[in-house]
Amino acid sequence: MIDRTQAQGILREMVRITRDFRIAGQRSRQRSLTGTTFGVLQQLRDGDARLGELAAQRMVSASVASRAVDSLELDGMVRRNPDPRDARAVLISITPQGWANVTERETYFVGLFADALSDWSAEDAQQAITIMAKLNTHLSDLIESLTPGCGSKARPIPGQPASHPENTAEDTPENTSANTINHESEMTA
């Protein structure tokens, strides 16, 4: 089991990676791999989706997803189609132009990333992939534990009143890692 200093070091590096990707996206808006619009395009490559499904998958509000889809639709990257299963609903589909846009951007950034890591061995790359996949699994579990309505799995968020609906368990030292995550996340905003 890792200690708190090691956990803090991992968290610090994750925040740094997030910040670096955000800065890179801001510097190259046309080719950015970040943001809701790009995530929506990536998701739609797997198939059509309703707006609510896009929002849930991207972990954004319906209004944020709606603005992203509106923007993509104006640019010809997606289109809205009637849902054949429910005439009241609309399915969002990626267009050939949207598909080409995602592919071109990914190809560009994968090339840059491969060049940046040119001194890595195949073993280095595989080890990083394995560790990041394991980290993502644990982060998904953590996010679920911080989500209201998760019952006994929900962890308290320090700084929230004990009666707050998100604080369902006792605020103990073991549970204060959420404070570090919230604080570090705020630093990236």
N, C-alpha and C positions, 0 to 999 in steps of 0.2 A: 504494500500500500504506500502511496506517495505521501509526503508530508505537506504541510500548508505552504512552506516556502517553494517547494517544487510546483504545487498547484498554482501558486501566484505567478511563478515564472512562465508556466504554460499559458495562463490567462493573459499575461502581459504580451507574449508573442502573438497570441490570437488577435488581440486588440491591434497590435502593430500591423499584422497582415490585413485586417479589415480596413484599417486606415490607409494603408498603401494601395489597396484595390480601389478605395473610394477616390483617393487623390489621382490615381491613374485614369479613372473614369472621368473625373472632372477635366483633366488635361486633354483627353481625346474623346470628346463627346460623341463624335460620329461613329467611333468604333468600340465604344465602351462595352465591357462584358458585365457591367453592374447595372443595377436599377430594376425597377418593377417592369418596365416595358420589355427589356431584354429577357427577363425571367418569364414573362407571359409568352413571348415568342418561343422560347425553349420548351415551355410546358405544352404549348399547342402542337408542337411537332409530334407529340405522343397521341394526339387526337383532339377532336373538338371538345369544348368545355363550356359550361354555363359560367356566367360572371361570378356567382357565389363560389363555384369550385375553384376558379382562378384565384379569387381572394383568399380562400382557405389555404390553398397550396402555397401561395406566396407569403402567407401570414401577414396580410395587410387588410385594411378595412375595405368594404364594398365600394366606398367612394374613391379610394385610391386605385383600386382595380379598374373601376369604371373610367376614371380619367386616363389611365394607361391604355385601355382598349380604345377609347375615343381618339387618343393621339395616334395610335397605331392604325386605326381605321382611316383617319385623315391622310396618313402617309401611304395607304394602300397595302399595309402589311397584314391586316386581318380583315375579315368580313363577318357580318352578323347574318345568321340564317335561322329560319324558324326551326324549332325543335320538333322533329317528326313524332316524338313521344308525348309532347305537351304543347298544344298550339299557343298557350300563353307564354311559353318560355322561348328564349333565344339561345342558340349555340354560337360560340365564337370559333372561327376557323382561321388557320393561317393560310395566307395566299402564297402563290409561287414566289412573289416578290419578297414576302416575309421570310419564307424558307431560304431563299438565296441570301438575304441579309444576315440571318443567323449563321448560316454556313460560312459566309465570307468573314464575318467578325470572329467566329471561333477559329477558323483557319489562321487568320492573321495573328491572334493572340497566342494560340498554341505554338506557332512558330517562334514568336518573341520569347515565350516562356521556355521553350526547349533550348533556345540559344542562351538564355540567362542561366540555365542549369547544365550547360555543356560539360562542366567538369564533374558532374555526377555520374556514378556508375549505374548500371541497370539494377544492381542490388540496392544502392542508395534510393533510387526511385521507388522500387517495390516496397522497401521498408517505410518510406514516407507515406505511400498510398495505404499500406496496412495500418499504420498508426493513425492517420487522419480518418480512415473509415471507422476505426474503433472509437476515436474521439467524437466523431459525428453521432455515433450510436449513443454514447454517454450524454452528449449535449441534448439530443432529442429526449432522452429520459429526464434530464434536468428541466428542460423547458416544460415538459408535461407535469413535472412535480410542482412547478411554479404557477401552473394554470389553475385559476379558480374552478371549483367543481370537480376536482380530481379526488375528492374524498380524503381518505387517510394518507394518500401519497402526497398531498399538497404540503409544501413547506411554507413556514411563515416568512414574510419579507420584512427584514428589520426596518424600523422607522415607521411602519404602519401600526396603527392602534391594534391592540389584541383583539378587539371586537370586529376589526376589518374582516370582510368575508374571505380575503386571501390568506389571513393568518388563522389557520385551523389547528396548527400544532404549536407546541411550546417553543418559544424562541430560545434555542440552546446554542452553545458554541458550534456544535456540529452543523447547525443549519445556517450559520452566518456566512457561508460561502456565497449565498445568493446576494448578500450586500456587496461583496467584491465584484460580482458579475454585473449587478446593476450600476455600480459606481464606474467600472471600466467601460460599460456600454455608453453611459452618459458622456464619458470623455471623448468618444468617437463621434458624437452628434454635433 
